[in-house]
Amino acid sequence: MEYVIRSENGQIEAQIMGRLTFETKSSCGKLISELAAQEPKEAVIDLRDVGFLDSAGLGFLLRAQDVLHRKGAQLTLRVPNDGQTKKMLSMSKFDELIPFVQ
């Protein structure tokens, strides 16, 4: 997993590339810390370049939401139109937990 963070006008966006799995948990923890340290009002995690997402990846997204919420930020997910990542998010009804944006 690799990521790039961009910040503009109180909004921060993290674009994740690769796989979001149990094996990437240390990178996920680092990403959450970097996002929270900037104390944004709004945060977007862009998953369009994530080729594979497992249950640990879903857990990462929930943890990110929790940490950012405690910092006063609203988290949204930018999701792909199709593929395994979209299917996993849809099957788990993640849009009921974290809002999706296009």
Sequence and secondary structure as in RCSB ss.txt:
>XXXX:A:sequence
MEYVIRSENGQIEAQIMGRLTFETKSSCGKLISELAAQEPKEAVIDLRDVGFLDSAGLGFLLRAQDVLHRKGAQL
TLRVPNDGQTKKMLSMSKFDELIPFVQ
>XXXX:A:secstr
 EEEEEEETTEEEEEEEEEESGGGHHHHHHHHHHHHHT  SEEEEEEEEEEEE HHHHHHHHHHHHHHHHTT EE
EEE  SSSHHHHHHHHTTGGGTS EE 
